[in-house]
Amino acid sequence: MQRFVPDLAIEIVSTNDAFETLAKKAQRCRACGTAEVWILSAETNQAFVFSEQRRTILDETDEFRPETIPGFAIRLGDLFTRY
């Protein structure tokens, strides 16, 4: 039984991570009730979004605009260059 399920989960790809592992983790989160999962890759400047409404790949010109945080947005390129 899952005691706490976040509305939004964010995974940041590290050099040790296999993308398949992160994708499976995103699927588990969604299956447990997490509304939205973002996988961020600073190496490729891409975000992979998994939610009920969409499954998409965004690049640095797109915005990180989680549906679960109304009114919040930041251009992915700005997010990646800050960190």
C-alpha positions as a LaTeX table, in Angstrom:
\begin{tabular}{lrrr}
\hline
Residue & $x$ (\AA) & $y$ (\AA) & $z$ (\AA) \\
\hline
Met1 & 0.00 & 0.00 & 0.00 \\
Gln2 & 1.27 & 3.45 & $-0.99$ \\
Arg3 & 0.96 & 5.85 & 1.95 \\
Phe4 & 1.99 & 9.05 & 0.19 \\
Val5 & 1.72 & 9.77 & $-3.51$ \\
Pro6 & 3.04 & 13.11 & $-4.76$ \\
Asp7 & 1.11 & 15.06 & $-7.39$ \\
Leu8 & 4.37 & 15.79 & $-9.23$ \\
Ala9 & 7.57 & 13.72 & $-9.42$ \\
Ile10 & 10.76 & 14.98 & $-11.04$ \\
Glu11 & 13.70 & 12.75 & $-11.91$ \\
Ile12 & 17.02 & 14.27 & $-12.99$ \\
Val13 & 19.11 & 11.98 & $-15.18$ \\
Ser14 & 22.61 & 11.39 & $-13.82$ \\
Thr15 & 25.53 & 9.74 & $-15.57$ \\
Asn16 & 24.81 & 6.47 & $-13.71$ \\
Asp17 & 21.16 & 6.30 & $-14.77$ \\
Ala18 & 19.81 & 4.14 & $-17.55$ \\
Phe19 & 16.89 & 5.89 & $-19.21$ \\
Glu20 & 14.90 & 2.65 & $-19.23$ \\
Thr21 & 15.16 & 2.49 & $-15.44$ \\
Leu22 & 13.87 & 6.04 & $-15.08$ \\
Ala23 & 11.05 & 5.40 & $-17.55$ \\
Lys24 & 9.97 & 2.32 & $-15.57$ \\
Lys25 & 10.09 & 4.37 & $-12.36$ \\
Ala26 & 7.91 & 7.02 & $-14.02$ \\
Gln27 & 5.42 & 4.32 & $-15.02$ \\
Arg28 & 5.34 & 3.00 & $-11.43$ \\
Cys29 & 4.74 & 6.50 & $-10.09$ \\
Arg30 & 1.86 & 7.03 & $-12.52$ \\
Ala31 & 0.39 & 3.62 & $-11.69$ \\
Cys32 & 0.45 & 4.54 & $-7.98$ \\
Gly33 & $-1.41$ & 7.78 & $-8.62$ \\
Thr34 & 1.21 & 10.46 & $-9.28$ \\
Ala35 & $-0.48$ & 12.88 & $-11.67$ \\
Glu36 & 2.62 & 14.01 & $-13.52$ \\
Val37 & 6.22 & 12.78 & $-13.87$ \\
Trp38 & 9.01 & 14.76 & $-15.51$ \\
Ile39 & 12.40 & 13.27 & $-16.39$ \\
Leu40 & 14.97 & 16.03 & $-16.96$ \\
Ser41 & 18.17 & 15.43 & $-18.92$ \\
Ala42 & 20.74 & 18.22 & $-18.66$ \\
Glu43 & 22.98 & 16.36 & $-21.11$ \\
Thr44 & 20.41 & 16.56 & $-23.93$ \\
Asn45 & 18.50 & 19.62 & $-22.62$ \\
Gln46 & 15.28 & 17.64 & $-22.86$ \\
Ala47 & 12.36 & 16.87 & $-20.60$ \\
Phe48 & 10.23 & 13.75 & $-20.91$ \\
Val49 & 6.71 & 14.28 & $-19.59$ \\
Phe50 & 4.35 & 11.54 & $-18.47$ \\
Ser51 & 0.80 & 12.42 & $-17.39$ \\
Glu52 & $-2.80$ & 11.49 & $-18.06$ \\
Gln53 & $-3.06$ & 14.28 & $-20.63$ \\
Arg54 & 0.24 & 13.80 & $-22.43$ \\
Arg55 & 3.42 & 11.88 & $-23.04$ \\
Thr56 & 5.85 & 14.13 & $-24.77$ \\
Ile57 & 9.46 & 15.19 & $-25.18$ \\
Leu58 & 10.27 & 18.87 & $-24.75$ \\
Asp59 & 13.49 & 20.67 & $-25.63$ \\
Glu60 & 15.27 & 23.75 & $-24.29$ \\
Thr61 & 12.97 & 26.15 & $-26.18$ \\
Asp62 & 9.88 & 24.74 & $-24.44$ \\
Glu63 & 8.64 & 25.57 & $-20.96$ \\
Phe64 & 8.67 & 23.53 & $-17.79$ \\
Arg65 & 5.02 & 24.15 & $-16.94$ \\
Pro66 & 3.69 & 21.40 & $-14.69$ \\
Glu67 & $-0.07$ & 21.08 & $-14.75$ \\
Thr68 & 0.04 & 20.43 & $-11.01$ \\
Ile69 & 1.50 & 23.90 & $-10.25$ \\
Pro70 & $-0.83$ & 26.40 & $-11.94$ \\
Gly71 & 0.88 & 29.64 & $-12.96$ \\
Phe72 & 4.44 & 28.32 & $-12.66$ \\
Ala73 & 6.62 & 28.18 & $-15.77$ \\
Ile74 & 10.29 & 28.42 & $-16.66$ \\
Arg75 & 11.92 & 27.93 & $-20.04$ \\
Leu76 & 13.78 & 24.61 & $-19.97$ \\
Gly77 & 16.90 & 26.22 & $-21.44$ \\
Asp78 & 17.01 & 28.63 & $-18.49$ \\
Leu79 & 16.49 & 25.78 & $-16.05$ \\
Phe80 & 19.32 & 23.73 & $-17.55$ \\
Thr81 & 21.81 & 26.62 & $-17.71$ \\
Arg82 & 21.23 & 27.48 & $-14.05$ \\
Tyr83 & 22.20 & 24.02 & $-12.86$ \\
\hline
\end{tabular}
